[in-house]
């Protein structure tokens, strides 16, 4: 999205800091999404073992963001 990065520009520390921040944020979000998915699967297995009805919450991936 936006303009393509010009690699001929001189080194810019602020740009590298921003890239590192975005990479850390993306990794953190993907980690959180994986943890939520694992916990929902565990919850479903425990509900089956205890013979409880399934959760009435919509599954992940049906929200406005599609995740």
C-alpha positions as CSV (number, residue, x, y, z in Angstrom):
1,X,0.0,0.0,0.0
2,X,1.4,3.4,-0.8
3,X,4.6,4.1,-2.6
4,X,7.2,1.5,-3.1
5,X,10.2,1.9,-0.8
6,X,13.2,3.6,-2.4
7,X,16.3,1.6,-1.4
8,X,18.7,4.2,-2.7
9,X,17.8,6.6,0.2
10,X,20.4,7.0,2.9
11,X,20.2,5.1,6.2
12,X,17.4,6.3,8.5
13,X,17.3,5.1,12.1
14,X,13.7,6.2,12.6
15,X,12.6,4.1,9.7
16,X,14.4,1.0,11.1
17,X,12.9,1.6,14.5
18,X,9.4,1.8,13.0
19,X,10.0,-1.4,11.0
20,X,11.2,-3.2,14.1
21,X,8.2,-2.0,16.1
22,X,5.8,-3.2,13.4
23,X,7.5,-6.6,13.2
24,X,7.3,-7.0,17.0
25,X,3.6,-6.0,17.0
26,X,2.8,-8.4,14.2
27,X,4.6,-11.2,16.0
28,X,2.8,-10.4,19.2
29,X,-0.6,-10.3,17.6
30,X,0.0,-13.6,15.8
31,X,1.1,-15.1,19.1
32,X,-2.0,-13.9,20.8
33,X,-4.2,-15.2,18.0
34,X,-2.6,-18.6,18.3
35,X,-3.0,-18.6,22.1
36,X,-6.7,-17.8,21.8
37,X,-7.2,-20.5,19.2
38,X,-5.5,-23.1,21.5
39,X,-7.5,-22.0,24.5
40,X,-10.8,-22.2,22.5
41,X,-9.9,-25.7,21.4
42,X,-9.1,-26.7,25.0
43,X,-12.3,-25.2,26.2
44,X,-14.3,-27.2,23.6
45,X,-12.6,-30.4,24.7
46,X,-13.3,-29.7,28.4
47,X,-16.9,-28.9,27.6
48,X,-17.2,-32.3,25.8
49,X,-15.6,-34.1,28.7
50,X,-17.9,-32.5,31.2
51,X,-20.9,-32.9,28.9
52,X,-21.6,-29.1,28.9
53,X,-23.3,-27.4,26.0
54,X,-21.1,-25.8,23.4
55,X,-20.1,-22.1,24.0
56,X,-22.6,-19.6,22.5
57,X,-19.8,-17.3,21.3
58,X,-19.2,-17.0,17.6
59,X,-16.0,-18.7,16.4
60,X,-12.9,-16.7,15.7
61,X,-12.7,-15.4,12.2
62,X,-16.3,-14.2,12.0
63,X,-15.7,-10.7,13.4
64,X,-15.4,-7.5,11.4
65,X,-11.6,-8.0,11.0
66,X,-12.0,-11.5,9.7
67,X,-9.6,-12.9,12.3
